[in-house]
């Protein structure tokens, strides 16, 4: 099984992102149903490793939160843009959640991720050796933003590769902890399971 851990996005947020997908030749746009925020790529694993990972992910404790999408950008490889992404208004909270998930993956027996983590949503990838002029696209869409939305769980996905591209199947969902309020302060968390 080819697995990854990610935050799913609400339907209305995926619809907003879909509005960004077009206008550049030589790209492979991501299908709206595949939009997500990757927290940890796991890779190809056997059933036993997947079970160990599930057990550790179920032990992750983190409060639910709100966030919005904000801005777009690019990733480069060897001086060439290879991806356009949408950014987040609160990337640090995603980094903090990702750190908890990374610790769970290590406890499950996986090697620590060596790549630097930059939370984002992939919009498109460029085909090999294509270098379209993306300046107008970036200028037109740089002020992209969405309304805030609630994040109350993360998911373990299986990626199935096929002729039409990858299909993602949710294997498990892991609830975040609900804030319990006393007066004006959130002083405790309640397990939502």
Steps between C-alpha positions, in 0.01 A plus 500: 500500500621851416400722794507863608351707783316819409238758590193474275338823380130594511304490175467879477877548545573243229257686273689827561828328418352351182445857380878543493556196279541613143661755276849350469597264220727203570372429850333210675229652722396312812141377504291683766413176683875443553576836668644451850781619728759225530631461855721194452573286194545140615560308177455131422436290809370157596187429705693463828676836454168664412341358816789629715467844340123503558552420870748785544292752300200419720705611803574850358349777713456845348227766536259572217559837332392731220704610202460659158692480172701801396721572198665280242863417428735266319756233572809479281729212417839570340397856415170404333152537645347155535193571716248772588342487845247681719621619839352510850431794728621311811785275383653466848201314642528252212872460574417432867243234404741351249766472774259288708428280200871470423563381857221243461652373173842462666343310794339270241847417364535738204813704437481868592414718198812686387337750265396840629123525544317785324122472540315562172235370262632390162304656212701375204823337390682590181574235245865415446702774334202735457565860603187703432483868592326489839556865591153618389332208681686574825425874477130436439459247784751607765233656722299175514344431838207309650279533803616321814393139542506256790759224521380226734677191365781368283499185287713207389471455124590228255613619157412275209682583178322444170478619140283799592735609779497425871183423694502558876303283740453592868599203716454663843404835651646632825300756694668801652409603852212737560566805716307515825431856613470629855417868488713670235788252500548164331662316790451138407435272209244226462567189297250500210509123443 
